[in-house]
């Protein structure tokens, strides 16, 4: 047991560390807005660490436990160990019934060490660690970026309507996706129907396997997705200080294996941990399978069963032959589709993260299964991505930044084509404004991947909800085309030219149409087509059965047709072939636009330093819903000609704008337009019309700095800023600075 003297000595040491830490550390920068007319430039002062609510401090601490860089962790680890040391000491003192004065002194020391740890965490944490989701949600709802559908009727969970700003943001993201992939990569774009007949989704496996495990509250029947309930419940246990280390370790093991659990595994976990309904605390039923597709029927009889498509990919697969013909029979080629997908989620939550109707952008890249090289791979080989490989996950190691060329060379990523699309995915997400520090590619573990998949990497983006899968990049092998061939007997293959002609033995089943027509009438043609599509191995099997049993039952989509030896002729011959039929492999990048959009909203959310109530969205100009605002300094009629000239100039360059000529100070109007993510504000003031040509000021929302220029140069400059041909710093270097009043 530590003596009172040693405890007192440690207290004094910690107090000295706190004094030194507070005097040497700059916690935050203070933004100073200057004006050459009203506010003299103030010298920058060393800022003081603001007070944080307990909830915010805990949020920062939890964030750093998951996201701290090795450098930050090196600074925090000894401080955490110091806190743990005195926590253990106090428990030991209490267990040994030490004098109250010794316990009190140890508690004082523990509080001092906790304070040092908290202040260090606050100083080292990035701004997103203290992100306030409620403030963002308030902004999005108040300015109608999106809101729950049918709100006046009480709303429907999992369905959302986009308002003017959300609609424009989404449209701009889709426009950039189309440019980035379809136009730059020369892809074939299709637009297929959302209604999908049952046989198509039966062949793809969706009818039988597109399901989640669901549990119900035994009393009120409320439904929960079983794996999400387990994950959330275990994460709650992990944060409970009363839970033993043994139980927490068991929980960590469950989370590591959860993706591969079936209904029995999930029921065992729910029973073992005694999980209840998170809302009522009632018992839960055993997990049951719930198919996520929306059923419907086509036509008035109700006999033609169909579903709303759960993905856009199947429309591309069933049109493969037509697309191959359009591409002059050549591999590789890529087809893309932008459209709606529908999934009847069990318990949709988390806003745009989990919804029942969503916009997808999918690419199906068809390639020779024996040659998955990509002609342009060298152009992206040096692109660095943060990869969280299966090995890293199993070993408990962190994700690491690797050049994609290196990852493909050492087979961490399966092939060049998959690696190319991962690099292009990274470029797209960065282009639209995702924070690169909060982006990683996580490889699927073997128990997550479908049996036919060869490799799969999800682009995951860190949000306040945790790491969210936003893009799936998968090598699906030949599975989809083979399944549709089996269901329809229509070959979905490409021809590959052989280096040298080869002789092959052909075995064919030829229908005796004269006899077949007499016996099966209209069905004879269908039987002939089915026989023509059989492989040599299948024909050989028919021949053997005809020899042995004198009868063969041909199965065509569940219908049986008896074939006697006189109805089928087995023909064998040799043939010199110059091409080989192959079923292409498919590399599939699949983008969830709603999820990317929500992550972008979080990553773009800002609070003005020194005024946390003043929030705004700092979109990249490329995707900003509205590119600029037009703000007359007053309602004076002398400004109207300048306003008209500005509008005409912006329209000439096809730039969207919003006029705010409402009453109120210019600073208040700046704040309103900043809030909805308008990157540039054009102010028409009393100086604008005094000279010819007219002049205006442009304000950059994020930095609040301004420049003055002629209206005739306005359109080209903003067009260049939006496209990225120029940066704001370039404009500042070219045009005179305008010093405005403090906002």
MIGU-593190 format. One line per field, with one value per residue (C-alpha): residue in one letter; x, y, z. Coordinates in steps of 0.5 Angstrom, whole numbers, plus 500, padded with zeros to 3 digits. Each point is the difference from the previous one (the first is absolute). Layout:
<atoms>
aa: c(A | ...)
x: c(X | ...)
y: c(Y | ...)
z: c(Z | ...)
</atoms>
This chain:
<atoms>
aa: c(X | X | X | X | X | X | X | X | X | X | X | X | X | X | X | X | X | X | X | X | X | X | X | X | X | X | X | X | X | X | X | X | X | X | X | X | X | X | X | X | X | X | X | X | X | X | X | X | X | X | X | X | X | X | X | X | X | X | X | X | X | X | X | X | X | X | X | X | X | X | X | X | X | X | X | X | X | X | X | X | X | X | X | X | X | X | X | X | X | X | X | X | X | X | X | X | X | X | X | X | X | X | X | X | X | X | X | X | X | X | X | X | X | X | X | X | X | X | X | X | X | X | X | X | X | X | X | X | X | X | X | X | X | X | X | X | X | X | X | X | X | X | X | X | X | X | X | X | X | X | X | X | X | X | X | X | X | X | X | X | X | X | X | X | X | X | X | X | X | X | X | X | X | X | X | X | X | X | X | X | X | X | X | X | X | X | X | X | X | X | X | X | X | X | X | X | X | X | X | X | X | X | X | X | X | X | X | X | X | X | X | X | X | X | X | X | X | X | X | X | X | X | X | X | X | X | X | X | X | X | X | X | X | X | X | X | X | X | X | X | X | X | X | X | X | X | X | X | X | X | X | X | X | X | X | X | X | X | X | X | X | X | X | X | X | X | X | X | X | X | X | X | X | X | X | X | X | X | X | X | X | X | X | X | X | X | X | X | X | X | X | X | X | X | X | X | X | X | X | X | X | X | X | X | X | X | X | X | X | X | X | X | X | X | X | X | X | X | X | X | X | X | X | X | X | X | X | X | X | X | X | X | X | X | X | X | X | X | X | X | X | X | X | X | X | X | X | X | X | X | X | X | X | X | X | X | X | X | X | X | X | X | X | X | X | X | X | X | X | X | X | X | X | X | X | X | X | X | X | X | X | X | X | X | X | X | X | X | X | X | X | X | X | X | X | X | X | X | X | X | X | X | X | X | X | X | X | X | X | X | X | X | X | X | X | X | X | X | X | X | X | X | X | X | X | X | X | X | X | X | X | X | X | X | X | X | X | X | X | X | X | X | X | X | X | X | X | X | X | X | X | X | X | X | X | X | X | X | X | X | X | X | X | X | X | X | X | X | X | X | X | X | X | X | X | X | X | X | X | X | X | X | X | X | X | X | X | X | X | X | X | X | X | X | X | X | X | X | X | X | X | X | X | X | X | X | X | X | X | X | X | X | X | X | X | X | X | X | X | X | X | X | X | X | X | X | X | X | X | X | X | X | X | X | X | X | X | X | X | X | X | X | X | X | X | X | X | X | X | X | X | X | X | X | X | X | X | X | X | X | X | X | X | X | X | X | X | X | X | X | X | X | X | X | X | X | X | X | X | X | X | X | X | X | X | X | X | X | X | X | X | X | X | X | X | X | X | X | X | X | X | X | X | X | X | X | X | X | X | X | X | X | X | X | X | X | X | X | X | X | X | X | X | X | X | X | X | X | X | X | X | X | X | X | X | X | X | X | X | X | X | X | X | X | X | X | X | X | X | X | X | X | X | X | X | X | X | X | X | X | X | X | X | X | X | X | X | X | X | X | X | X | X | X | X | X | X | X | X | X | X | X | X | X | X | X | X | X | X | X | X | X | X | X | X | X | X | X | X | X | X | X | X | X | X | X | X | X | X | X | X | X | X | X | X | X | X | X | X | X | X | X | X | X | X | X | X | X | X | X | X | X | X | X | X | X | X | X | X | X | X | X | X)
x: c(500 | 503 | 501 | 496 | 507 | 501 | 493 | 501 | 506 | 497 | 494 | 505 | 504 | 493 | 498 | 507 | 499 | 493 | 503 | 505 | 496 | 495 | 505 | 503 | 495 | 495 | 494 | 496 | 501 | 496 | 497 | 501 | 496 | 503 | 498 | 504 | 494 | 497 | 504 | 507 | 504 | 501 | 506 | 499 | 500 | 501 | 493 | 498 | 497 | 492 | 496 | 497 | 494 | 501 | 496 | 505 | 506 | 498 | 499 | 507 | 503 | 496 | 502 | 507 | 500 | 498 | 503 | 506 | 506 | 507 | 503 | 494 | 499 | 507 | 499 | 493 | 502 | 504 | 495 | 495 | 504 | 501 | 493 | 499 | 506 | 496 | 493 | 503 | 503 | 494 | 496 | 506 | 500 | 492 | 501 | 505 | 496 | 506 | 499 | 495 | 505 | 505 | 494 | 498 | 507 | 500 | 493 | 503 | 506 | 495 | 496 | 506 | 503 | 493 | 500 | 507 | 498 | 493 | 504 | 505 | 494 | 497 | 506 | 502 | 493 | 498 | 494 | 496 | 501 | 495 | 495 | 493 | 495 | 494 | 502 | 501 | 494 | 496 | 503 | 499 | 492 | 500 | 502 | 497 | 506 | 495 | 495 | 496 | 495 | 492 | 502 | 493 | 497 | 505 | 506 | 502 | 507 | 505 | 497 | 503 | 498 | 506 | 498 | 503 | 507 | 501 | 497 | 505 | 506 | 498 | 499 | 507 | 503 | 497 | 502 | 507 | 500 | 497 | 506 | 505 | 498 | 496 | 503 | 507 | 500 | 496 | 495 | 493 | 494 | 494 | 493 | 496 | 493 | 499 | 495 | 504 | 496 | 501 | 504 | 505 | 501 | 499 | 506 | 505 | 498 | 496 | 494 | 503 | 506 | 499 | 497 | 503 | 498 | 495 | 498 | 493 | 498 | 496 | 495 | 499 | 503 | 505 | 505 | 507 | 506 | 503 | 508 | 499 | 496 | 506 | 505 | 497 | 499 | 507 | 503 | 496 | 503 | 507 | 499 | 497 | 505 | 496 | 501 | 506 | 506 | 498 | 493 | 503 | 505 | 494 | 497 | 506 | 500 | 493 | 500 | 506 | 496 | 493 | 500 | 501 | 494 | 494 | 493 | 503 | 506 | 496 | 495 | 506 | 503 | 493 | 499 | 507 | 500 | 493 | 499 | 493 | 496 | 504 | 493 | 496 | 504 | 496 | 502 | 502 | 498 | 504 | 503 | 496 | 502 | 497 | 501 | 501 | 497 | 493 | 496 | 495 | 496 | 500 | 493 | 493 | 500 | 505 | 503 | 507 | 504 | 505 | 504 | 503 | 507 | 505 | 506 | 501 | 505 | 495 | 498 | 507 | 501 | 494 | 502 | 507 | 499 | 497 | 506 | 505 | 497 | 500 | 508 | 501 | 501 | 506 | 503 | 501 | 494 | 496 | 493 | 497 | 493 | 497 | 494 | 495 | 501 | 495 | 501 | 495 | 504 | 498 | 501 | 503 | 504 | 506 | 496 | 503 | 505 | 494 | 494 | 495 | 501 | 507 | 504 | 505 | 506 | 502 | 506 | 500 | 507 | 500 | 507 | 504 | 500 | 507 | 503 | 498 | 505 | 498 | 503 | 500 | 502 | 507 | 496 | 498 | 505 | 503 | 493 | 501 | 494 | 498 | 499 | 497 | 502 | 497 | 507 | 500 | 493 | 502 | 506 | 497 | 505 | 498 | 498 | 506 | 502 | 502 | 501 | 495 | 506 | 503 | 494 | 498 | 507 | 500 | 493 | 497 | 495 | 499 | 501 | 501 | 493 | 498 | 505 | 499 | 493 | 502 | 505 | 494 | 495 | 505 | 501 | 493 | 498 | 506 | 497 | 493 | 503 | 501 | 505 | 506 | 502 | 493 | 500 | 503 | 499 | 498 | 501 | 495 | 501 | 499 | 494 | 497 | 501 | 495 | 503 | 501 | 504 | 507 | 502 | 496 | 502 | 495 | 501 | 498 | 499 | 501 | 494 | 496 | 497 | 507 | 503 | 495 | 500 | 499 | 503 | 501 | 505 | 500 | 503 | 493 | 504 | 495 | 494 | 495 | 500 | 500 | 494 | 496 | 503 | 497 | 494 | 498 | 505 | 502 | 508 | 503 | 507 | 505 | 505 | 508 | 504 | 505 | 508 | 499 | 495 | 498 | 496 | 495 | 495 | 493 | 494 | 493 | 493 | 496 | 492 | 497 | 494 | 496 | 499 | 500 | 495 | 495 | 501 | 500 | 497 | 502 | 505 | 504 | 504 | 501 | 503 | 505 | 502 | 502 | 504 | 504 | 502 | 502 | 508 | 504 | 500 | 492 | 499 | 505 | 496 | 493 | 504 | 502 | 493 | 496 | 505 | 498 | 493 | 498 | 496 | 503 | 496 | 502 | 498 | 499 | 498 | 497 | 496 | 502 | 500 | 501 | 505 | 501 | 506 | 496 | 499 | 507 | 506 | 507 | 505 | 508 | 505 | 507 | 500 | 505 | 499 | 503 | 496 | 498 | 494 | 501 | 495 | 503 | 501 | 497 | 504 | 494 | 501 | 493 | 499 | 494 | 499 | 496 | 505 | 506 | 496 | 498 | 508 | 501 | 495 | 504 | 507 | 498 | 496 | 504 | 499 | 503 | 506 | 498 | 492 | 498 | 493 | 502 | 500 | 501 | 502 | 506 | 499 | 505 | 497 | 500 | 494 | 497 | 493 | 500 | 507 | 499 | 495 | 499 | 499 | 498 | 503 | 493 | 493 | 503 | 497 | 507 | 503 | 495 | 504 | 506 | 496 | 497 | 507 | 502 | 494 | 502 | 507 | 499 | 494 | 505 | 505 | 494 | 501 | 495 | 498 | 496 | 498 | 499 | 497 | 496 | 501 | 505 | 508 | 504 | 504 | 493 | 499 | 507 | 499 | 493 | 504 | 506 | 495 | 497 | 507 | 501 | 507 | 500 | 497 | 499 | 499 | 497 | 502 | 500 | 507 | 497 | 496 | 505 | 505 | 499 | 501 | 496 | 504 | 498 | 503 | 500 | 501 | 502 | 496 | 505 | 505 | 495 | 506 | 498 | 502 | 498 | 499 | 497 | 493 | 502 | 506 | 495 | 497 | 507 | 503 | 494 | 500 | 507 | 500 | 494 | 503 | 507 | 504 | 501 | 501 | 497 | 508 | 501 | 494 | 503 | 506 | 497 | 495 | 500 | 498 | 494 | 500 | 493 | 497 | 500 | 494)
y: c(500 | 507 | 505 | 506 | 504 | 496 | 502 | 507 | 500 | 497 | 506 | 505 | 497 | 500 | 507 | 502 | 496 | 503 | 507 | 499 | 497 | 505 | 506 | 496 | 498 | 503 | 497 | 504 | 505 | 506 | 503 | 508 | 503 | 507 | 506 | 506 | 505 | 498 | 494 | 501 | 493 | 498 | 496 | 492 | 498 | 493 | 497 | 497 | 493 | 500 | 496 | 494 | 497 | 493 | 496 | 504 | 498 | 493 | 500 | 503 | 495 | 494 | 503 | 500 | 493 | 497 | 506 | 502 | 500 | 497 | 507 | 502 | 493 | 500 | 507 | 497 | 493 | 502 | 505 | 494 | 496 | 505 | 500 | 493 | 499 | 505 | 497 | 493 | 503 | 503 | 493 | 497 | 505 | 499 | 493 | 500 | 505 | 505 | 507 | 505 | 505 | 496 | 498 | 507 | 502 | 495 | 502 | 507 | 497 | 496 | 506 | 504 | 495 | 499 | 508 | 499 | 494 | 504 | 507 | 496 | 496 | 507 | 503 | 494 | 498 | 503 | 504 | 494 | 497 | 505 | 500 | 501 | 496 | 504 | 506 | 497 | 497 | 506 | 504 | 495 | 500 | 507 | 502 | 494 | 496 | 494 | 497 | 494 | 499 | 501 | 504 | 503 | 493 | 498 | 498 | 493 | 498 | 498 | 505 | 507 | 506 | 504 | 508 | 505 | 500 | 492 | 499 | 505 | 497 | 492 | 502 | 504 | 493 | 496 | 505 | 499 | 492 | 500 | 504 | 497 | 493 | 499 | 506 | 499 | 493 | 499 | 496 | 497 | 503 | 497 | 502 | 493 | 500 | 499 | 495 | 493 | 493 | 495 | 495 | 505 | 501 | 493 | 498 | 506 | 497 | 506 | 496 | 495 | 503 | 508 | 500 | 502 | 497 | 504 | 499 | 503 | 503 | 494 | 505 | 506 | 496 | 506 | 497 | 501 | 497 | 495 | 502 | 507 | 499 | 495 | 505 | 506 | 496 | 498 | 507 | 502 | 495 | 502 | 507 | 497 | 501 | 495 | 494 | 495 | 500 | 493 | 502 | 505 | 496 | 495 | 506 | 502 | 492 | 501 | 506 | 497 | 494 | 504 | 500 | 493 | 498 | 496 | 500 | 495 | 504 | 506 | 497 | 497 | 507 | 503 | 495 | 500 | 507 | 501 | 505 | 503 | 505 | 507 | 504 | 496 | 495 | 494 | 493 | 499 | 494 | 496 | 503 | 499 | 501 | 506 | 501 | 507 | 501 | 503 | 496 | 502 | 497 | 502 | 500 | 500 | 492 | 500 | 494 | 503 | 501 | 505 | 505 | 507 | 499 | 499 | 502 | 503 | 495 | 494 | 505 | 500 | 493 | 498 | 505 | 497 | 497 | 507 | 504 | 495 | 501 | 507 | 500 | 496 | 494 | 502 | 499 | 503 | 506 | 503 | 501 | 505 | 502 | 506 | 498 | 498 | 494 | 498 | 496 | 499 | 501 | 497 | 506 | 506 | 505 | 505 | 504 | 499 | 495 | 494 | 502 | 496 | 504 | 502 | 502 | 496 | 500 | 494 | 497 | 493 | 500 | 493 | 497 | 494 | 496 | 498 | 507 | 505 | 505 | 507 | 505 | 506 | 497 | 503 | 507 | 499 | 495 | 505 | 502 | 499 | 497 | 498 | 493 | 496 | 493 | 493 | 499 | 507 | 498 | 493 | 502 | 506 | 505 | 507 | 502 | 502 | 505 | 496 | 502 | 496 | 497 | 497 | 497 | 497 | 497 | 497 | 497 | 504 | 502 | 494 | 504 | 506 | 501 | 500 | 504 | 505 | 501 | 501 | 505 | 504 | 499 | 504 | 505 | 501 | 501 | 505 | 504 | 501 | 502 | 493 | 501 | 496 | 499 | 497 | 495 | 493 | 494 | 493 | 493 | 495 | 495 | 493 | 499 | 506 | 499 | 496 | 493 | 502 | 507 | 500 | 507 | 505 | 507 | 505 | 508 | 501 | 508 | 502 | 503 | 502 | 493 | 497 | 497 | 499 | 496 | 505 | 496 | 493 | 498 | 492 | 495 | 496 | 495 | 497 | 498 | 505 | 498 | 493 | 500 | 503 | 496 | 494 | 503 | 502 | 495 | 506 | 501 | 506 | 499 | 504 | 497 | 500 | 500 | 494 | 501 | 494 | 496 | 493 | 494 | 498 | 494 | 502 | 496 | 503 | 498 | 501 | 500 | 495 | 506 | 496 | 495 | 505 | 504 | 495 | 498 | 507 | 505 | 507 | 498 | 497 | 506 | 501 | 493 | 501 | 507 | 497 | 494 | 505 | 504 | 493 | 500 | 494 | 497 | 500 | 497 | 494 | 499 | 500 | 495 | 495 | 501 | 498 | 494 | 498 | 501 | 502 | 506 | 507 | 505 | 507 | 505 | 507 | 505 | 495 | 497 | 492 | 498 | 492 | 499 | 493 | 499 | 501 | 507 | 502 | 499 | 500 | 503 | 500 | 504 | 504 | 507 | 505 | 506 | 507 | 503 | 498 | 501 | 503 | 502 | 507 | 502 | 506 | 505 | 504 | 507 | 502 | 507 | 502 | 507 | 502 | 497 | 504 | 506 | 500 | 499 | 506 | 504 | 498 | 501 | 507 | 502 | 506 | 505 | 507 | 500 | 505 | 499 | 493 | 501 | 503 | 493 | 499 | 495 | 501 | 496 | 499 | 505 | 494 | 497 | 506 | 501 | 507 | 503 | 507 | 505 | 507 | 505 | 507 | 505 | 503 | 501 | 506 | 500 | 502 | 493 | 497 | 501 | 497 | 494 | 499 | 500 | 495 | 495 | 500 | 499 | 494 | 497 | 500 | 495 | 496 | 502 | 499 | 506 | 502 | 507 | 502 | 508 | 499 | 505 | 499 | 501 | 498 | 496 | 496 | 499 | 497 | 495 | 498 | 498 | 497 | 495 | 497 | 499 | 506 | 500 | 507 | 507 | 505 | 507 | 506 | 506 | 508 | 499 | 495 | 505 | 506 | 498 | 497 | 494 | 498 | 497 | 495 | 496 | 493 | 497 | 493 | 497 | 495 | 506 | 506 | 503 | 505 | 503 | 505 | 499 | 502 | 497 | 498 | 495 | 497 | 494 | 498 | 500 | 497 | 494 | 499 | 500 | 495 | 495 | 500 | 504 | 505 | 500 | 506 | 502 | 501 | 505 | 503 | 501 | 503 | 505 | 505 | 498 | 504 | 501 | 499 | 502 | 495 | 495)
z: c(500 | 498 | 506 | 501 | 498 | 493 | 499 | 501 | 496 | 494 | 501 | 500 | 493 | 497 | 501 | 498 | 493 | 499 | 501 | 495 | 495 | 501 | 498 | 495 | 496 | 495 | 499 | 495 | 495 | 500 | 494 | 499 | 495 | 498 | 497 | 497 | 501 | 507 | 504 | 501 | 499 | 507 | 502 | 501 | 507 | 503 | 501 | 506 | 500 | 500 | 505 | 497 | 503 | 503 | 494 | 495 | 504 | 500 | 492 | 499 | 504 | 497 | 493 | 502 | 502 | 493 | 496 | 503 | 496 | 502 | 502 | 504 | 503 | 503 | 503 | 503 | 502 | 506 | 503 | 499 | 504 | 505 | 501 | 501 | 505 | 505 | 498 | 502 | 506 | 503 | 499 | 504 | 505 | 501 | 500 | 506 | 504 | 500 | 504 | 496 | 500 | 495 | 496 | 499 | 498 | 495 | 497 | 499 | 497 | 495 | 498 | 499 | 495 | 497 | 499 | 496 | 496 | 498 | 498 | 496 | 496 | 499 | 498 | 495 | 497 | 493 | 500 | 497 | 507 | 503 | 494 | 503 | 495 | 503 | 498 | 493 | 500 | 502 | 494 | 495 | 502 | 501 | 493 | 497 | 497 | 502 | 504 | 502 | 495 | 501 | 506 | 501 | 501 | 505 | 495 | 498 | 502 | 495 | 495 | 499 | 495 | 498 | 500 | 495 | 503 | 501 | 493 | 497 | 504 | 498 | 493 | 500 | 503 | 495 | 494 | 503 | 500 | 493 | 498 | 504 | 498 | 494 | 496 | 502 | 500 | 493 | 504 | 497 | 504 | 500 | 504 | 502 | 503 | 507 | 500 | 499 | 499 | 505 | 496 | 499 | 507 | 502 | 495 | 503 | 507 | 503 | 501 | 504 | 504 | 500 | 507 | 507 | 506 | 504 | 508 | 503 | 506 | 503 | 503 | 495 | 494 | 498 | 495 | 501 | 495 | 504 | 498 | 502 | 506 | 503 | 497 | 504 | 506 | 500 | 499 | 506 | 504 | 498 | 503 | 506 | 506 | 504 | 495 | 501 | 496 | 498 | 498 | 495 | 497 | 499 | 496 | 496 | 498 | 498 | 496 | 496 | 498 | 499 | 492 | 500 | 505 | 498 | 504 | 505 | 501 | 501 | 505 | 504 | 501 | 502 | 505 | 503 | 501 | 502 | 495 | 500 | 495 | 501 | 500 | 505 | 503 | 498 | 498 | 493 | 495 | 497 | 493 | 494 | 493 | 496 | 493 | 499 | 493 | 498 | 497 | 495 | 494 | 492 | 497 | 502 | 502 | 505 | 497 | 498 | 506 | 500 | 505 | 500 | 499 | 506 | 495 | 493 | 498 | 498 | 494 | 498 | 500 | 496 | 495 | 499 | 493 | 497 | 504 | 497 | 493 | 501 | 502 | 494 | 504 | 503 | 507 | 505 | 500 | 506 | 501 | 505 | 502 | 505 | 503 | 506 | 504 | 505 | 507 | 505 | 506 | 507 | 504 | 496 | 504 | 500 | 494 | 493 | 503 | 500 | 495 | 496 | 494 | 497 | 494 | 498 | 495 | 498 | 495 | 497 | 497 | 496 | 499 | 498 | 506 | 498 | 499 | 505 | 498 | 499 | 494 | 504 | 507 | 500 | 500 | 507 | 503 | 504 | 503 | 508 | 503 | 507 | 500 | 506 | 497 | 503 | 503 | 504 | 502 | 503 | 503 | 503 | 496 | 498 | 493 | 496 | 494 | 494 | 493 | 496 | 495 | 506 | 503 | 493 | 499 | 507 | 499 | 505 | 495 | 495 | 493 | 496 | 498 | 507 | 503 | 494 | 502 | 507 | 499 | 495 | 506 | 505 | 495 | 499 | 507 | 501 | 494 | 503 | 507 | 504 | 506 | 498 | 507 | 501 | 494 | 500 | 496 | 504 | 497 | 501 | 505 | 497 | 504 | 497 | 493 | 495 | 498 | 493 | 502 | 499 | 504 | 502 | 503 | 503 | 500 | 507 | 503 | 507 | 502 | 507 | 499 | 499 | 494 | 495 | 494 | 494 | 494 | 498 | 496 | 498 | 495 | 499 | 496 | 495 | 504 | 498 | 492 | 502 | 504 | 495 | 494 | 505 | 501 | 492 | 496 | 497 | 499 | 503 | 498 | 496 | 495 | 501 | 494 | 501 | 498 | 496 | 497 | 504 | 498 | 505 | 500 | 500 | 502 | 499 | 501 | 493 | 501 | 495 | 498 | 496 | 506 | 505 | 497 | 499 | 508 | 503 | 495 | 502 | 505 | 495 | 499 | 507 | 501 | 494 | 503 | 506 | 497 | 496 | 506 | 504 | 501 | 498 | 507 | 500 | 493 | 502 | 507 | 495 | 495 | 506 | 503 | 493 | 500 | 506 | 501 | 493 | 503 | 503 | 503 | 498 | 505 | 497 | 506 | 504 | 494 | 499 | 492 | 499 | 494 | 497 | 496 | 494 | 501 | 502 | 495 | 504 | 495 | 501 | 496 | 500 | 499 | 499 | 504 | 500 | 506 | 507 | 504 | 507 | 505 | 503 | 507 | 503 | 504 | 503 | 503 | 504 | 502 | 506 | 498 | 506 | 505 | 496 | 500 | 508 | 501 | 496 | 504 | 507 | 497 | 497 | 506 | 504 | 506 | 500 | 505 | 505 | 499 | 500 | 499 | 493 | 496 | 492 | 495 | 496 | 494 | 494 | 495 | 495 | 504 | 503 | 499 | 498 | 498 | 502 | 503 | 498 | 506 | 498 | 506 | 500 | 496 | 497 | 492 | 498 | 501 | 496 | 493 | 504 | 502 | 493 | 497 | 506 | 498 | 493 | 501 | 504 | 496 | 494 | 504 | 502 | 507 | 505 | 505 | 506 | 501 | 507 | 500 | 506 | 506 | 505 | 501 | 494 | 506 | 502 | 492 | 499 | 506 | 497 | 493 | 504 | 504 | 493 | 497 | 495 | 499 | 497 | 502 | 495 | 503 | 496 | 504 | 499 | 497 | 494 | 496 | 501 | 494 | 493 | 500 | 506 | 506 | 505 | 506 | 501 | 507 | 501 | 505 | 504 | 501 | 500 | 496 | 494 | 493 | 495 | 493 | 494 | 498 | 493 | 504 | 505 | 496 | 497 | 507 | 504 | 494 | 501 | 508 | 499 | 496 | 504 | 494 | 505 | 508 | 504 | 502 | 492 | 500 | 506 | 497 | 493 | 503 | 505 | 507 | 503 | 507 | 503 | 506 | 506 | 499)
</atoms>
